[in-house]
Amino acid sequence: MKHQLKRMLSMVLCASLILGVAVFSTGCQNATGKVTVELFQYKPEAVKTFENIAQKFNAEHSDIHLVVSSPNDADTVLKTRLIKDNPPDIIGIGGDINYSNFLDAGMLLNISDYKGLDSIKDAYKKMDKQLELVPQKGVYAMPYAANAAGILYNKKIFQQHGWTIPQTWDELIALCKKIKAAGITPFYYGMKDTWTTLAPWNAIAVDLVNPNICQQVNLGKATFKQAYSEVADKEKELLQYGQKDPFAYSYNDACTAFAKGQAAMFAIGNYAVPQITSVNPDIQLDSFVMPASNDASKNQLNSGNDLQFSVMKSTRHKEACYEVLDFLLKDETVQSYVNEQNAVPCKKGNFKMSSVLDSMQPYIQQGKMVDYQDHHYPSEMSVDALIQTFLLGQSKEVFLTKFDRNWKRYNEDTIAKLQAYEAEHKAAASSSVS
């Protein structure tokens, strides 16, 4: 409750500062008569990419000057700036709980009139709607680039042994047994870093759990104890096909070991590819979706908005911001970002993606994609640590009971607001019928 209250007060303060006082946005007229628009983005690995985007944009625009800010510890810096009433014009953030909190605090502009949204894949726009803590009218983000997670595999090892990509859970377990019998470690894990426990968790959950489970729990219509039971069982089952003591090795250790051929598979997302190939540029990689059920038709790709852009409600230069979004959505800009960041484009179109995503392409093209469960988890809850403790030997009963209990603790205010919203709309519906 203490952490949740602290977060709530911080967000309320931000909202009151931005909405209740005079606006002093960084988007202003500079000495040359140009409108300055600041884009604040959170990805340190993309600093040079955005520097190049700003340079090209400014070369093509005589009336707008784009400034990109890419600080270290961007989330903290952004919240501090909001408290100090110094907001940027556009923020580039992940489609996760931080976006949910900014939206819930009323800080983001409704951009439903922005025509560029028509070019964005419906699956990614739907994910943003699912992130709303309380249903909102309008659109508040433009999805731009996504991750894809499942299972990376060493194509050379698979080809040498004639192994094929599994389509069901039973086929995956049978494959693990074959790999182990061949004297090869099926999976390499880096679970010393707790966040890596979420990679298989998310990839398994997309096939087995309602993507709206968090909202269902908040409404009292479901429990995580029931919804996550099979997910927990299956992640623990996969653990026995990893190296000895997977909790002794970090993410970096796992990337290095996998790059050196010490395992056939790695349950992780495409975001790990640059680190793996930096160790072994010649490794032959591909990936496939996690087949978490025994019905292949239910297989879905675990993909979520890694980068999306929101216009701040406080900006005084909405049209200039839309011009920046237009430039970001140009096919050549999108393709450049996809190439440099090994990303999945959220824009519709025939973009060339990394060959590592070849086996996932049908899911991307068909829109068979479901967001990461952990995008809905409050950071204070430390779900990754809860999962690690469970995998280390805690009983499933204790783990899932604690999951439900902690969820209520850290989402108390959200639960109250959502239930009040539902009650209000039910009453309004009953009134209109009568």
LOMI-377046 format. One record per residue (C-alpha): x, y, z. Coordinates in steps of 0.25 Angstrom, whole numbers, always signed. Last residue first. Example, Ala and Ser with C-alpha at 12.3 -4.5 7.8 and 13.67 -1.06 7.14 Angstrom:
BEGIN
R    xx    yy    zz
R   +55    -4   +29
R   +49   -18   +31
end
This chain:
BEGIN
R    xx    yy    zz
R  -145    +7   -73
R  -134    +3   -84
R  -127   +16   -82
R  -127   +15   -67
R  -121    +1   -67
R  -110    +5   -76
R  -106   +17   -67
R  -106    +8   -55
R   -97    -2   -62
R   -88    +9   -67
R   -87   +15   -52
R   -84    +1   -46
R   -74    -2   -57
R   -67   +11   -54
R   -67    +9   -39
R   -61    -5   -41
R   -50    +1   -50
R   -47   +12   -40
R   -47    +3   -28
R   -38    -8   -35
R   -28    +3   -39
R   -27    +9   -25
R   -24    -5   -19
R   -15    -9   -30
R    -2   -12   -21
R    -9   -19   -10
R   -19   -26   -19
R    -8   -32   -27
R    +0   -36   -15
R   -11   -45   -10
R   -14   -51   -24
R    +1   -54   -26
R    +3   -59   -12
R    -8   -69   -14
R    -1   -73   -27
R   +12   -75   -21
R    +7   -82    -8
R    -1   -92   -16
R   +10   -94   -27
R   +19   -99   -16
R   +33   -91   -15
R   +44   -99   -21
R   +54   -90   -28
R   +44   -88   -39
R   +34   -82   -29
R   +44   -72   -24
R   +48   -68   -38
R   +33   -66   -41
R   +31   -56   -29
R   +44   -49   -33
R   +39   -47   -47
R   +26   -42   -41
R   +33   -30   -34
R   +20   -24   -29
R   +25   -10   -29
R   +27   -11   -44
R   +12   -12   -46
R    +8   -23   -55
R    +1   -20   -68
R   +13   -21   -78
R   +16   -34   -70
R    +6   -41   -78
R   +13   -39   -91
R    +3   -35  -103
R    -4   -45  -112
R    -1   -47  -127
R    -8   -54  -138
R    -9   -42  -147
R    -8   -50  -159
R    +4   -44  -165
R   +11   -45  -151
R    +7   -59  -149
R   +12   -63  -163
R   +25   -56  -160
R   +29   -64  -148
R   +37   -74  -155
R   +45   -64  -162
R   +47   -55  -150
R   +62   -58  -149
R   +63   -54  -163
R   +62   -40  -158
R   +50   -32  -164
R   +48   -26  -178
R   +35   -17  -178
R   +24   -20  -187
R   +13   -11  -181
R    +5    -8  -168
R   +12    -1  -158
R   +15    -7  -144
R   +29   -11  -150
R   +36   -23  -143
R   +50   -19  -138
R   +64   -22  -140
R   +68    -8  -135
R   +76    -3  -147
R   +68   -10  -158
R   +54    -7  -152
R   +58    +7  -150
R   +63    +9  -164
R   +50    +2  -169
R   +41   +11  -161
R   +49   +24  -166
R   +48   +19  -181
R   +33   +16  -180
R   +30   +29  -174
R   +23   +27  -161
R   +34   +35  -153
R   +32   +47  -162
R   +17   +47  -160
R   +19   +46  -145
R   +28   +59  -146
R   +17   +65  -154
R    +7   +62  -144
R   +15   +68  -133
R   +15   +81  -142
R    +0   +80  -142
R    -1   +79  -127
R    +8   +90  -124
R    +4   +96  -110
R    +7   +83  -103
R    +1   +80   -90
R    -7   +68   -94
R    +6   +61   -97
R    +7   +54  -110
R    +9   +39  -109
R   +19   +31  -117
R   +21   +16  -117
R   +33    +7  -115
R   +33    -8  -110
R   +19   -10  -113
R   +16   -25  -111
R   +18   -38  -117
R   +16   -52  -112
R   +12   -60  -125
R    +0   -68  -124
R    -2   -83  -124
R   -17   -87  -123
R   -18   -94  -136
R    -7  -104  -131
R   -16  -109  -121
R    -7  -117  -111
R    -4  -104  -103
R    +8   -95  -100
R   +14   -96  -114
R   +24   -84  -112
R   +26   -77  -125
R   +38   -80  -133
R   +51   -74  -135
R   +63   -74  -145
R   +78   -73  -143
R   +91   -77  -151
R  +103   -73  -142
R  +113   -66  -151
R  +114   -53  -143
R  +117   -61  -130
R  +118   -52  -117
R  +112   -40  -124
R  +102   -49  -130
R   +97   -53  -116
R   +96   -38  -112
R   +89   -33  -124
R   +79   -45  -124
R   +74   -43  -109
R   +63   -33  -114
R   +57   -44  -122
R   +51   -50  -110
R   +55   -61  -100
R   +54   -76   -98
R   +68   -80  -103
R   +69   -93  -111
R   +80  -103  -115
R   +89  -101  -104
R  +105   -99  -102
R  +106   -94  -117
R  +115   -83  -114
R  +104   -72  -116
R   +96   -80  -106
R  +107   -79   -95
R  +109   -64   -98
R   +94   -61   -97
R   +92   -69   -85
R  +104   -63   -77
R   +99   -49   -81
R   +85   -53   -76
R   +92   -57   -63
R   +96   -71   -58
R   +95   -78   -44
R   +79   -79   -45
R   +80   -89   -57
R   +86   -99   -47
R   +90  -110   -57
R   +86  -106   -71
R   +72  -106   -76
R   +62  -117   -79
R   +57  -118   -65
R   +53  -103   -65
R   +43  -106   -76
R   +34  -113   -66
R   +34  -101   -57
R   +30   -92   -68
R   +19  -102   -71
R   +13  -103   -57
R   +13   -88   -55
R    +6   -86   -68
R    -4   -97   -64
R    -8   -90   -51
R    -8   -76   -57
R   -23   -74   -59
R   -27   -81   -46
R   -18   -75   -36
R   -19   -62   -44
R   -33   -60   -40
R   -45   -57   -48
R   -58   -48   -49
R   -54   -39   -37
R   -54   -27   -46
R   -39   -25   -44
R   -37   -40   -47
R   -44   -38   -61
R   -36   -26   -64
R   -23   -34   -61
R   -28   -46   -69
R   -31   -37   -82
R   -21   -45   -90
R   -29   -58   -86
R   -19   -68   -82
R   -14   -81   -89
R    -7   -78  -102
R    -2   -64   -98
R    +2   -70   -85
R   +14   -78   -90
R   +21   -67   -96
R   +19   -58   -84
R   +24   -68   -74
R   +36   -72   -84
R   +41   -58   -84
R   +37   -54   -70
R   +48   -63   -63
R   +58   -54   -70
R   +54   -42   -61
R   +60   -50   -49
R   +75   -49   -54
R   +81   -61   -47
R   +71   -67   -57
R   +80   -67   -69
R   +75   -80   -75
R   +80   -89   -86
R   +70   -99   -93
R   +72  -113   -99
R   +86  -116   -94
R   +92  -126  -104
R   +96  -140  -101
R   +87  -146  -112
R   +77  -151  -102
R   +76  -137   -97
R   +72  -132  -111
R   +62  -144  -113
R   +56  -141   -99
R   +54  -126  -102
R   +48  -130  -115
R   +37  -139  -108
R   +35  -127   -99
R   +32  -118  -111
R   +24  -128  -118
R   +15  -130  -106
R   +13  -115  -105
R    +9  -114  -119
R   +15  -109  -133
R   +29  -113  -131
R   +40  -108  -141
R   +47  -119  -147
R   +59  -127  -143
R   +68  -133  -154
R   +80  -135  -145
R   +90  -126  -153
R   +79  -117  -157
R   +74  -114  -143
R   +89  -111  -138
R   +91  -102  -150
R   +78   -95  -148
R   +81   -91  -134
R   +68   -87  -127
R   +61   -75  -122
R   +48   -78  -114
R   +37   -69  -112
R   +37   -54  -112
R   +34   -43  -123
R   +37   -29  -120
R   +30   -17  -126
R   +32    -3  -132
R   +23    +8  -135
R   +10    +8  -127
R    +3   +22  -128
R    -2   +25  -114
R   -14   +32  -107
R   -26   +28  -115
R   -40   +32  -111
R   -50   +28  -101
R   -44   +22   -88
R   -47    +9   -81
R   -40    +9   -67
R   -26    +3   -65
R   -25    +4   -80
R   -14    -6   -85
R   -24   -14   -93
R   -27    -2  -102
R   -12    -1  -104
R   -12   -16  -108
R   -23   -13  -118
R   -15    -3  -125
R    -4   -13  -127
R   -13   -24  -133
R   -20   -13  -142
R    -7   -11  -150
R    -4    +4  -151
R    -7   +11  -165
R   -20   +17  -160
R   -13   +23  -148
R    -6   +32  -158
R   -19   +40  -159
R   -18   +47  -145
R   -32   +50  -141
R   -31   +39  -130
R   -19   +47  -124
R   -25   +48  -110
R   -14   +56  -103
R    -7   +49   -91
R    -6   +54   -77
R   -19   +50   -71
R   -13   +42   -59
R   -19   +29   -64
R   -11   +31   -78
R    +2   +33   -71
R    -1   +21   -62
R    -4   +12   -73
R    +8   +16   -81
R   +17   +13   -70
R    +9    -1   -69
R   +14    -5   -82
R   +14    -1   -97
R   +28    +5   -97
R   +31   +20   -97
R   +34   +30  -108
R   +29   +43  -102
R   +24   +55  -110
R   +24   +70  -106
R   +33   +70   -94
R   +28   +73   -80
R   +35   +83   -71
R   +25   +85   -60
R   +35   +81   -49
R   +27   +69   -46
R   +27   +65   -61
R   +42   +67   -61
R   +43   +57   -50
R   +34   +47   -56
R   +42   +48   -69
R   +56   +47   -62
R   +51   +34   -55
R   +46   +27   -67
R   +58   +32   -75
R   +69   +25   -66
R   +79   +30   -76
R   +75   +42   -84
R   +70   +41   -99
R   +65   +55  -102
R   +62   +58  -117
R   +60   +72  -122
R   +52   +74  -135
R   +52   +88  -141
R   +40   +92  -149
R   +37  +103  -160
R   +48   +99  -170
R   +46   +85  -170
R   +54   +75  -178
R   +68   +76  -172
R   +61   +76  -158
R   +55   +63  -161
R   +68   +57  -166
R   +76   +61  -154
R   +65   +57  -144
R   +64   +43  -150
R   +79   +42  -149
R   +79   +46  -135
R   +68   +36  -133
R   +76   +24  -138
R   +88   +29  -130
R   +81   +28  -117
R   +74   +15  -120
R   +81    +6  -110
R   +78   +16   -99
R   +63   +14  -102
R   +54   +24   -94
R   +50   +35  -103
R   +47   +49  -101
R   +43   +57  -114
R   +44   +72  -113
R   +37   +81  -123
R   +43   +94  -126
R   +35  +103  -135
R   +43  +111  -144
R   +44  +126  -144
R   +59  +127  -144
R   +60  +131  -129
R   +52  +119  -125
R   +36  +118  -124
R   +32  +108  -113
R   +30   +93  -111
R   +37   +92   -98
R   +23   +93   -91
R   +21  +104   -81
R    +6  +102   -78
R    -2  +110   -68
R    -6  +102   -56
R   -17   +91   -53
R   -14   +81   -65
R    +1   +79   -64
R    +3   +82   -49
R   -10   +74   -45
R    -6   +62   -54
R    +8   +61   -49
R    +3   +63   -34
R    -7   +52   -37
R    +4   +43   -43
R   +13   +45   -31
R    +1   +43   -21
R    -2   +30   -28
R   +12   +25   -28
R   +14   +28   -13
R    +1   +21   -10
R    +4    +9   -18
R   +18    +8   -11
R   +11   +10    +3
R    +0    +0    +0
end
